[in-house]
Amino acid sequence: MPDLFDLEALRNEHGAVVDYVLGAEPNGGVFAVGYCDHPYQRRMMAYYKMGPGPYYVFYRPYHLCHVEAMDAIAAAYLDGRCLLQPRAGFRTDVYAYAKRDLQAGEVLDGIGGYTCYGLIENVAEQAAAPGLPMCLAEDVTLKRPVRKDDKILLADVAYDASRLDFDLYHRAQAAAETRAAPTSG
């Protein structure tokens, strides 16, 4: 891959990076590029024909959200296990953007709907004007018009803060911030 991308420069400049590919075929696959410089792990990766490293590509040609989500929910409810715990706090989130010009009073229809789409962004950049997380962009009413391709802000929608999804989202955020806080001593 060094002839395609300077992964070392990307890693040095940005640290961890989350990205995606639109229009990739076959559709629905998931990939990750990982870095490992541990000598034993590199020997094992070479043994499994993953290349010399230190960068490794992991690919799964399918992504079964409807099964994987239920598995994660069952693990949390039945076993008290968290499968996707943001141990370093929330770093990125997917925020809602208008698919078309939207009018005040319109009700957003969420993921896969006709009113909004999601784009991933760094959470740290949301402090001044928090965006509406895509996972909360269903059955909320716009308080003002939003132009096509503009971000929908949390302040742009009327919602019940005690609604289960909003409550769980804010509790998860608070828990992640607590875990990510440095300890003294």
Kinemage of the C-alpha trace (Angstrom):
@kinemage 1
@onewidth
@group {chain A} dominant
@subgroup {mainchain}
@vectorlist {calphas} color= white
{ca met a 1} P 0.000 0.000 0.000
{ca pro a 2} L 2.864 2.508 0.383
{ca asp a 3} L 2.689 3.197 -3.345
{ca leu a 4} L -0.988 4.264 -2.995
{ca phe a 5} L -1.073 6.097 0.344
{ca asp a 6} L 1.501 7.392 2.766
{ca leu a 7} L -0.103 5.676 5.755
{ca glu a 8} L 2.731 6.658 8.084
{ca ala a 9} L 2.266 10.367 7.318
{ca leu a 10} L -1.511 10.013 7.725
{ca arg a 11} L -1.069 8.239 11.072
{ca asn a 12} L 1.486 10.790 12.310
{ca glu a 13} L -0.644 13.759 11.288
{ca his a 14} L -4.102 12.546 12.344
{ca gly a 15} L -3.707 9.543 14.640
{ca ala a 16} L -6.689 7.235 14.284
{ca val a 17} L -8.841 7.917 11.218
{ca val a 18} L -12.376 6.791 10.414
{ca asp a 19} L -13.340 6.817 6.753
{ca tyr a 20} L -15.591 5.011 4.316
{ca val a 21} L -15.909 4.321 0.601
{ca leu a 22} L -19.053 5.162 -1.370
{ca gly a 23} L -20.000 2.904 -4.255
{ca ala a 24} L -17.566 0.122 -3.360
{ca glu a 25} L -18.335 -3.298 -4.767
{ca pro a 26} L -19.327 -5.701 -3.453
{ca asn a 27} L -21.769 -3.520 -1.546
{ca gly a 28} L -22.099 -3.871 2.222
{ca gly a 29} L -18.556 -4.923 3.058
{ca val a 30} L -16.582 -3.577 5.992
{ca phe a 31} L -12.826 -3.068 6.147
{ca ala a 32} L -10.335 -1.760 8.650
{ca val a 33} L -6.651 -0.961 8.336
{ca gly a 34} L -4.809 -1.686 11.573
{ca tyr a 35} L -1.285 -0.902 12.736
{ca cys a 36} L 0.846 -3.224 14.869
{ca asp a 37} L 4.575 -3.024 15.485
{ca his a 38} L 4.803 -5.709 18.181
{ca pro a 39} L 7.363 -8.318 16.971
{ca tyr a 40} L 5.391 -11.373 18.140
{ca gln a 41} L 2.119 -10.145 16.625
{ca arg a 42} L 3.861 -9.321 13.338
{ca arg a 43} L 5.273 -12.871 13.191
{ca met a 44} L 1.784 -14.253 13.784
{ca met a 45} L 0.280 -11.976 11.121
{ca ala a 46} L 2.941 -13.154 8.651
{ca tyr a 47} L 2.174 -16.774 9.602
{ca tyr a 48} L -1.489 -16.123 8.708
{ca lys a 49} L -0.420 -14.636 5.347
{ca met a 50} L -1.459 -11.104 6.304
{ca gly a 51} L 1.767 -9.564 5.007
{ca pro a 52} L 4.866 -8.099 6.645
{ca gly a 53} L 3.088 -5.163 8.326
{ca pro a 54} L 3.105 -2.962 10.205
{ca tyr a 55} L -0.235 -2.135 8.485
{ca tyr a 56} L -2.812 -4.880 7.996
{ca val a 57} L -6.119 -4.853 6.118
{ca phe a 58} L -9.059 -6.721 7.621
{ca tyr a 59} L -12.070 -7.201 5.361
{ca arg a 60} L -15.471 -8.794 5.786
{ca pro a 61} L -17.599 -8.861 2.616
{ca tyr a 62} L -20.886 -8.447 4.481
{ca his a 63} L -22.334 -6.408 7.317
{ca leu a 64} L -25.482 -7.806 8.935
{ca cys a 65} L -26.701 -4.830 10.984
{ca his a 66} L -30.069 -6.363 11.794
{ca val a 67} L -28.407 -9.457 13.317
{ca glu a 68} L -25.405 -7.714 14.882
{ca ala a 69} L -27.531 -5.048 16.589
{ca met a 70} L -29.751 -7.684 18.201
{ca asp a 71} L -26.667 -9.619 19.324
{ca ala a 72} L -25.256 -6.482 20.975
{ca ile a 73} L -28.573 -5.706 22.681
{ca ala a 74} L -28.929 -9.281 23.947
{ca ala a 75} L -25.346 -9.295 25.255
{ca ala a 76} L -25.961 -6.038 27.127
{ca tyr a 77} L -29.337 -7.051 28.540
{ca leu a 78} L -28.736 -10.727 29.300
{ca asp a 79} L -25.026 -10.760 30.151
{ca gly a 80} L -24.306 -7.151 31.143
{ca arg a 81} L -21.595 -7.017 28.437
{ca cys a 82} L -20.901 -3.986 26.306
{ca leu a 83} L -19.703 -4.820 22.788
{ca leu a 84} L -19.031 -1.282 21.571
{ca gln a 85} L -17.825 0.621 24.606
{ca pro a 86} L -16.177 3.982 23.806
{ca arg a 87} L -13.384 3.558 26.371
{ca ala a 88} L -11.685 6.790 25.309
{ca gly a 89} L -14.947 8.750 25.224
{ca phe a 90} L -16.968 9.777 22.206
{ca arg a 91} L -14.570 10.753 19.422
{ca thr a 92} L -16.888 10.720 16.409
{ca asp a 93} L -20.607 10.613 15.806
{ca val a 94} L -22.914 10.651 12.802
{ca tyr a 95} L -24.903 13.883 12.500
{ca ala a 96} L -28.062 14.575 10.494
{ca tyr a 97} L -28.009 16.678 7.310
{ca ala a 98} L -31.026 17.735 5.242
{ca lys a 99} L -31.635 15.610 2.117
{ca arg a 100} L -33.764 18.398 0.664
{ca asp a 101} L -34.984 21.828 1.727
{ca leu a 102} L -36.926 21.185 4.931
{ca gln a 103} L -39.598 23.436 6.412
{ca ala a 104} L -40.299 24.326 10.028
{ca gly a 105} L -42.863 21.876 11.409
{ca glu a 106} L -41.638 18.902 9.362
{ca val a 107} L -41.065 15.686 11.269
{ca leu a 108} L -37.761 13.930 10.547
{ca asp a 109} L -38.043 10.288 9.531
{ca gly a 110} L -34.605 9.047 10.589
{ca ile a 111} L -32.139 6.588 9.109
{ca gly a 112} L -33.120 5.456 5.622
{ca gly a 113} L -35.871 8.060 5.414
{ca tyr a 114} L -36.574 10.930 3.045
{ca thr a 115} L -35.642 13.924 5.192
{ca cys a 116} L -32.050 13.455 6.344
{ca tyr a 117} L -28.783 11.608 5.850
{ca gly a 118} L -25.812 11.218 8.149
{ca leu a 119} L -22.188 12.330 7.977
{ca ile a 120} L -19.511 11.321 10.465
{ca glu a 121} L -17.730 14.153 12.278
{ca asn a 122} L -15.469 14.687 15.255
{ca val a 123} L -17.465 15.227 18.448
{ca ala a 124} L -14.962 17.829 19.696
{ca glu a 125} L -15.995 20.128 16.828
{ca gln a 126} L -19.634 20.183 18.024
{ca ala a 127} L -19.184 22.223 21.230
{ca ala a 128} L -20.319 25.589 19.812
{ca ala a 129} L -23.340 24.255 17.894
{ca pro a 130} L -24.100 20.592 18.625
{ca gly a 131} L -25.433 18.654 15.666
{ca leu a 132} L -28.415 16.317 15.884
{ca pro a 133} L -27.053 12.778 16.134
{ca met a 134} L -28.497 10.689 13.306
{ca cys a 135} L -29.612 8.031 15.783
{ca leu a 136} L -31.962 10.636 17.325
{ca ala a 137} L -33.260 12.099 14.041
{ca glu a 138} L -36.573 10.246 14.011
{ca asp a 139} L -39.946 11.639 15.118
{ca val a 140} L -38.499 15.034 16.041
{ca thr a 141} L -39.996 18.246 14.653
{ca leu a 142} L -38.007 21.023 12.995
{ca lys a 143} L -38.336 24.430 14.666
{ca arg a 144} L -36.858 26.302 11.685
{ca pro a 145} L -36.303 25.698 7.971
{ca val a 146} L -33.088 23.863 7.039
{ca arg a 147} L -31.636 24.070 3.528
{ca lys a 148} L -30.599 21.003 1.566
{ca asp a 149} L -27.193 19.647 2.679
{ca asp a 150} L -27.063 21.862 5.790
{ca lys a 151} L -26.413 20.251 9.151
{ca ile a 152} L -29.442 19.897 11.401
{ca leu a 153} L -28.527 21.147 14.853
{ca leu a 154} L -29.896 19.797 18.105
{ca ala a 155} L -31.287 23.303 18.705
{ca asp a 156} L -33.193 23.061 15.390
{ca val a 157} L -35.560 20.342 16.609
{ca ala a 158} L -38.268 20.047 19.240
{ca tyr a 159} L -37.966 16.819 21.192
{ca asp a 160} L -38.856 15.273 24.511
{ca ala a 161} L -35.571 15.004 26.447
{ca ser a 162} L -37.056 12.215 28.570
{ca arg a 163} L -37.724 10.097 25.474
{ca leu a 164} L -35.910 6.777 25.889
{ca asp a 165} L -33.500 7.198 22.952
{ca phe a 166} L -32.490 10.730 24.027
{ca asp a 167} L -32.140 9.637 27.651
{ca leu a 168} L -29.975 6.625 26.750
{ca tyr a 169} L -27.846 8.693 24.364
{ca his a 170} L -27.119 11.337 27.010
{ca arg a 171} L -26.437 8.693 29.680
{ca ala a 172} L -23.993 6.912 27.330
{ca gln a 173} L -22.259 10.228 26.606
{ca ala a 174} L -21.923 11.007 30.308
{ca ala a 175} L -20.607 7.512 31.069
{ca ala a 176} L -18.040 7.730 28.261
{ca glu a 177} L -16.870 11.166 29.456
{ca thr a 178} L -16.478 9.828 33.007
{ca arg a 179} L -14.392 6.858 31.808
{ca ala a 180} L -12.258 9.093 29.594
{ca ala a 181} L -11.501 11.587 32.362
{ca pro a 182} L -7.891 11.427 33.553
{ca thr a 183} L -7.329 10.154 37.060
{ca ser a 184} L -4.977 11.724 39.539
{ca gly a 185} L -2.972 10.047 42.207
